[in-house]
């Protein structure tokens, strides 16, 4: 695959018969799993700011990682099923398993259901409120692949789906969601608008030819301005979420530590923007992938602050 990680484990180690299915799940391109997993870590970390970590949280973090891998795989399989005709007309995606004929639509549907069922088994280890939230996310997963057909803002729908883990992680820890959780969710959506607009610039020429909508095409030459706005909004909302989540009797070190992680993320986003060339697909892909580290910085500092 054109955008797969060089020397990835699927190409090197996976049995040949399984490779098309693993590529459907983007197992050879793990950045999407990270970007789905990071909001879960944010949610758990934000909840722990107020109540501290519990032994259960070890399973919570591990299961969120497994769930992110499985649900990202199921979501990407669904996306490829719905987009197989479009993917066949885009240079970067025409080699995907469905448009290239390596996997049938029936085989892809069975593979999608298998991943979703295993993820459901993990979800049902959580409390009832979190289970309900997890089930509700399926509507967003189902709608997202069609968004680029009817709106210039499909990245909003991706943000709604990809950052649901912030709500789920918090709810699995606390048994509820709070105003801080909603603000954290909004920060994740803004972050997704930032990184997925960069991602969409890789395909803007092909998208224009076939009529696919995206924020990259909508913003055009003004994209850098919009990217700075999304980056700034992400940081402001993250700071607000932290302030709202901290209890009145929080230790004096918690707030500075948590805010330090958000400021560090800001420096990382600024570093990305200095290096970014929106007319160079390789530069766009590198900046897009760099957001794994940007998100993990915040997760790490939230965890440290919660442990203080």
C-alpha positions as CSV (number, residue, x, y, z in Angstrom):
1,X,0.0,0.0,0.0
2,X,1.2,3.5,-0.9
3,X,0.7,4.9,2.5
4,X,1.7,1.9,4.6
5,X,4.6,2.0,7.0
6,X,7.8,0.8,5.4
7,X,8.7,-2.7,6.7
8,X,5.5,-3.1,8.6
9,X,4.7,-6.4,10.3
10,X,1.8,-7.3,8.0
11,X,4.1,-7.3,4.9
12,X,6.9,-9.1,6.8
13,X,5.3,-11.5,9.2
14,X,1.6,-12.1,8.5
15,X,0.6,-15.3,6.6
16,X,0.0,-14.4,3.0
17,X,-3.7,-15.3,3.1
18,X,-4.4,-12.9,6.0
19,X,-2.6,-9.9,4.5
20,X,-5.5,-8.5,2.5
21,X,-7.8,-8.6,5.5
22,X,-5.2,-7.0,7.8
23,X,-4.8,-4.3,5.2
24,X,-8.5,-3.8,5.2
25,X,-8.2,-3.1,8.9
26,X,-5.1,-0.8,8.2
27,X,-3.0,-3.0,10.5
28,X,-0.1,-2.0,8.3
29,X,-0.9,1.7,9.0
30,X,-1.2,1.9,12.8
31,X,-1.5,5.7,13.1
32,X,-5.3,5.5,12.9
33,X,-5.4,3.1,15.9
34,X,-3.2,5.5,17.9
35,X,-5.5,8.5,17.0
36,X,-8.5,6.4,18.2
37,X,-6.7,5.2,21.3
38,X,-5.3,8.6,22.5
39,X,-8.8,10.2,23.3
40,X,-9.5,7.1,25.4
41,X,-6.3,7.8,27.4
42,X,-7.3,11.5,27.7
43,X,-10.7,10.4,29.1
44,X,-9.2,8.0,31.7
45,X,-6.6,10.6,32.7
46,X,-9.1,13.4,33.1
47,X,-11.3,11.2,35.3
48,X,-8.3,10.2,37.4
49,X,-7.4,13.9,38.0
50,X,-10.3,14.1,40.3
51,X,-10.5,10.6,41.8
52,X,-7.1,9.1,41.3
53,X,-6.2,5.9,39.5
54,X,-7.6,2.5,40.6
55,X,-6.4,-1.1,39.9
56,X,-9.3,-1.4,37.4
57,X,-7.7,1.3,35.2
58,X,-4.9,-1.1,34.2
59,X,-7.5,-3.2,32.4
60,X,-9.3,-0.1,31.2
61,X,-6.2,1.2,29.4
62,X,-5.3,-2.2,27.9
63,X,-8.9,-2.9,26.8
64,X,-9.2,0.6,25.3
65,X,-6.1,-0.2,23.2
66,X,-7.5,-3.5,22.1
67,X,-10.8,-1.9,21.4
68,X,-9.2,0.9,19.4
69,X,-7.4,-1.6,17.2
70,X,-10.5,-3.7,16.6
71,X,-13.0,-0.9,16.1
72,X,-10.6,1.0,13.9
73,X,-10.3,-2.1,11.8
74,X,-14.0,-2.7,11.6
75,X,-14.6,1.0,10.8
76,X,-11.9,1.0,8.1
77,X,-13.4,-2.2,6.6
78,X,-16.8,-0.5,6.5
79,X,-15.3,2.6,5.0
80,X,-13.6,0.5,2.2
81,X,-16.9,-1.3,1.5
82,X,-18.8,1.9,1.0
83,X,-15.9,3.6,-0.9
84,X,-14.7,0.8,-3.1
85,X,-15.7,2.6,-6.3
86,X,-14.2,5.9,-5.2
87,X,-11.0,4.2,-4.0
88,X,-10.6,2.7,-7.5
89,X,-10.3,6.2,-9.0
90,X,-7.8,7.6,-6.5
91,X,-4.1,6.9,-7.0
92,X,-3.3,6.5,-3.3
93,X,-6.1,4.0,-2.7
94,X,-6.7,2.0,-5.9
95,X,-4.4,-0.8,-4.6
96,X,-6.6,-1.4,-1.5
97,X,-8.0,-5.0,-1.1
98,X,-11.5,-4.3,-2.4
99,X,-10.9,-2.1,-5.5
100,X,-8.0,-4.3,-6.5
101,X,-10.1,-7.5,-6.1
102,X,-8.0,-9.2,-3.4
103,X,-11.1,-9.4,-1.1
104,X,-14.8,-9.8,-2.0
105,X,-17.5,-7.6,-0.5
106,X,-19.0,-10.6,1.3
107,X,-15.6,-11.5,2.8
108,X,-15.1,-7.9,3.9
109,X,-18.5,-7.9,5.6
110,X,-17.7,-11.1,7.5
111,X,-14.4,-9.7,8.6
112,X,-16.0,-6.4,9.8
113,X,-18.5,-8.3,11.9
114,X,-15.9,-10.6,13.4
115,X,-13.8,-7.5,14.6
116,X,-16.9,-5.8,15.9
117,X,-18.1,-8.8,17.9
118,X,-14.7,-9.2,19.6
119,X,-14.7,-5.5,20.4
120,X,-18.3,-5.9,21.8
121,X,-17.0,-8.6,24.2
122,X,-14.5,-6.2,25.5
123,X,-17.0,-3.4,25.8
124,X,-19.4,-5.5,27.9
125,X,-16.8,-5.7,30.7
126,X,-17.5,-2.0,31.4
127,X,-20.3,-0.5,33.5
128,X,-23.7,-0.1,32.0
129,X,-23.4,3.6,31.3
130,X,-20.2,3.0,29.4
131,X,-21.7,0.1,27.5
132,X,-24.5,2.3,26.3
133,X,-22.1,5.0,25.2
134,X,-20.1,2.4,23.2
135,X,-23.2,1.1,21.5
136,X,-24.3,4.6,20.6
137,X,-21.0,5.2,18.8
138,X,-22.0,2.7,16.1
139,X,-24.3,5.3,14.5
140,X,-21.4,7.7,14.0
141,X,-19.2,4.9,12.6
142,X,-22.0,4.0,10.1
143,X,-22.5,7.6,8.9
144,X,-18.9,8.7,8.5
145,X,-18.0,7.1,5.2
146,X,-21.0,8.9,3.5
147,X,-20.2,12.3,4.9
148,X,-17.8,13.3,2.1
149,X,-20.7,12.8,-0.3
150,X,-23.0,15.4,1.2
151,X,-20.9,17.9,3.2
152,X,-17.7,19.9,2.9
153,X,-17.0,19.0,6.5
154,X,-16.6,15.2,6.6
155,X,-13.7,15.7,9.1
156,X,-16.4,16.8,11.7
157,X,-18.0,13.4,11.4
158,X,-14.7,11.7,11.7
159,X,-14.0,13.8,14.8
160,X,-17.3,12.8,16.4
161,X,-16.5,9.1,15.8
162,X,-12.8,9.1,16.6
163,X,-13.0,11.0,19.8
164,X,-15.9,9.1,21.3
165,X,-13.3,7.3,23.4
166,X,-12.8,10.4,25.5
167,X,-16.4,10.0,26.7
168,X,-16.1,6.3,26.9
169,X,-12.8,6.2,28.9
170,X,-14.1,8.8,31.4
171,X,-17.5,7.0,31.8
172,X,-15.8,3.6,32.2
173,X,-13.8,5.1,35.1
174,X,-16.4,7.3,36.7
175,X,-19.7,5.7,35.7
176,X,-20.9,9.1,34.3
177,X,-19.8,12.0,32.1
178,X,-19.4,15.6,33.3
179,X,-19.1,19.0,31.6
180,X,-15.3,18.6,31.6
181,X,-15.8,15.4,29.6
182,X,-17.9,17.1,27.0
183,X,-15.3,19.9,26.7
184,X,-12.6,17.2,26.3
185,X,-14.6,15.6,23.5
186,X,-14.9,19.0,21.7
187,X,-11.1,19.4,22.0
188,X,-10.7,16.1,20.3
189,X,-13.0,17.0,17.5
190,X,-11.0,20.2,16.9
191,X,-7.8,18.2,16.9
192,X,-9.2,15.8,14.4
193,X,-10.2,18.8,12.1
194,X,-6.5,19.8,12.4
195,X,-4.8,16.5,11.5
196,X,-7.4,15.2,9.1
197,X,-7.4,18.4,7.0
198,X,-3.7,17.8,6.7
199,X,-4.3,14.2,5.7
200,X,-7.0,15.3,3.1
201,X,-4.5,17.5,1.3
202,X,-2.8,14.3,0.0
203,X,-5.9,13.6,-2.2
204,X,-7.2,17.0,-3.0
205,X,-6.5,16.8,-6.8
206,X,-8.1,13.4,-7.1
207,X,-11.0,14.4,-4.9
208,X,-11.6,17.5,-7.1
209,X,-11.8,15.3,-10.2
210,X,-14.3,12.8,-8.8
211,X,-16.3,15.3,-6.7
212,X,-15.4,14.2,-3.2
213,X,-15.7,16.9,-0.6
214,X,-13.3,17.7,2.2
215,X,-12.1,20.6,4.4
216,X,-8.8,20.6,2.4
217,X,-10.7,21.4,-0.7
218,X,-13.1,23.8,1.1
219,X,-10.2,25.8,2.7
220,X,-7.9,25.7,-0.3
221,X,-5.2,28.4,0.0
222,X,-6.5,29.5,3.4
223,X,-5.8,26.0,4.9
224,X,-2.9,27.1,7.0
225,X,-5.0,29.8,8.7
226,X,-7.7,27.2,9.5
227,X,-5.1,24.8,10.8
228,X,-3.7,27.3,13.2
229,X,-7.2,28.1,14.4
230,X,-8.0,24.4,15.0
231,X,-4.7,23.9,16.8
232,X,-5.4,26.9,19.0
233,X,-8.9,25.9,19.7
234,X,-7.8,22.4,20.7
235,X,-5.4,23.7,23.2
236,X,-7.9,26.1,24.8
237,X,-10.5,23.4,25.1
238,X,-8.0,21.0,26.6
239,X,-7.1,23.6,29.2
240,X,-10.7,24.3,30.0
241,X,-11.4,20.6,30.4
242,X,-8.6,20.2,32.9
243,X,-9.7,23.2,35.0
244,X,-13.3,21.9,35.1
245,X,-12.2,18.4,36.0
246,X,-10.0,19.4,39.0
247,X,-11.7,19.2,42.4
248,X,-11.4,22.2,44.8
249,X,-9.1,20.3,47.0
250,X,-6.7,19.2,44.2
251,X,-3.0,19.3,45.0
252,X,-1.2,22.4,44.0
253,X,1.0,20.5,41.5
254,X,-1.9,18.9,39.5
255,X,-2.9,21.9,37.5
256,X,0.6,23.1,36.4
257,X,1.5,19.5,35.4
258,X,-1.6,19.0,33.4
259,X,-1.3,22.4,31.7
260,X,2.4,21.7,31.0
261,X,1.4,18.7,28.9
262,X,-1.1,20.9,26.9
263,X,1.6,23.6,26.3
264,X,4.0,20.9,25.2
265,X,1.4,19.6,22.7
266,X,1.1,23.2,21.5
267,X,4.9,23.4,20.8
268,X,4.6,20.1,19.0
269,X,1.8,21.3,16.7
270,X,3.8,24.5,16.0
271,X,6.8,22.4,15.0
272,X,4.5,20.4,12.7
273,X,3.2,23.6,11.0
274,X,6.7,25.0,10.5
275,X,7.7,21.8,8.6
276,X,4.4,21.3,6.8
277,X,4.1,21.7,3.0
278,X,0.5,21.2,2.0
279,X,1.4,20.7,-1.6
280,X,3.7,17.8,-0.8
281,X,1.8,14.5,0.0
282,X,4.9,13.1,1.9
283,X,5.1,16.2,4.1
284,X,1.3,15.9,4.8
285,X,1.6,12.2,5.7
286,X,4.6,12.9,8.1
287,X,2.7,15.7,9.8
288,X,-0.4,13.6,10.1
289,X,1.5,10.7,11.7
290,X,3.3,13.1,14.1
291,X,0.0,13.7,15.9
292,X,0.3,10.4,17.7
293,X,3.1,11.9,19.7
294,X,1.3,15.2,20.1
295,X,-1.7,13.4,21.7
296,X,0.4,11.1,23.8
297,X,2.2,14.0,25.4
298,X,-1.1,15.2,26.8
299,X,-2.0,11.7,28.0
300,X,1.4,11.3,29.8
301,X,1.1,14.6,31.6
302,X,-2.5,13.9,32.7
303,X,-1.4,10.6,34.1
304,X,1.5,12.1,36.0
305,X,-0.7,14.9,37.3
306,X,-3.3,12.3,38.5
307,X,-0.6,10.4,40.3
308,X,0.6,13.4,42.3
